[in-house]
């Protein structure tokens, strides 16, 4: 994976751990979106938030992080 660069991604989050959790969760949401679209069901799952040529779901999630389209907050 060359893009987005890890340095750029770490500017958007405060730790590698947070980046991994956030990207994995969003990748699952994107995967569910494509799966539900193929089945013809309409759910409340948001589609990918970036225009990309990538077909890799994790790359799409990381591009969303890099562009600031998704964020996170810690629960107490």
Secondary structure in CASP SS format (residue, H / E / C, confidence):
PFRMAT SS
TARGET T0000
AUTHOR 0000-0000-0000
METHOD secondary structure of the structure
MODEL  1
X C 1.00
X C 1.00
X C 1.00
X C 1.00
X C 1.00
X H 1.00
X H 1.00
X H 1.00
X H 1.00
X H 1.00
X C 1.00
X C 1.00
X C 1.00
X C 1.00
X C 1.00
X H 1.00
X H 1.00
X H 1.00
X H 1.00
X H 1.00
X H 1.00
X H 1.00
X H 1.00
X H 1.00
X H 1.00
X H 1.00
X H 1.00
X H 1.00
X H 1.00
X H 1.00
X H 1.00
X H 1.00
X H 1.00
X H 1.00
X H 1.00
X H 1.00
X H 1.00
X H 1.00
X H 1.00
X C 1.00
X C 1.00
X C 1.00
X C 1.00
X C 1.00
X C 1.00
X C 1.00
X C 1.00
X C 1.00
X C 1.00
X C 1.00
X C 1.00
X C 1.00
X C 1.00
X C 1.00
X C 1.00
X C 1.00
X H 1.00
X H 1.00
X H 1.00
X H 1.00
X H 1.00
X H 1.00
X H 1.00
X H 1.00
X H 1.00
X H 1.00
X C 1.00
X C 1.00
X C 1.00
X C 1.00
X C 1.00
X C 1.00
X C 1.00
X C 1.00
X C 1.00
X C 1.00
END
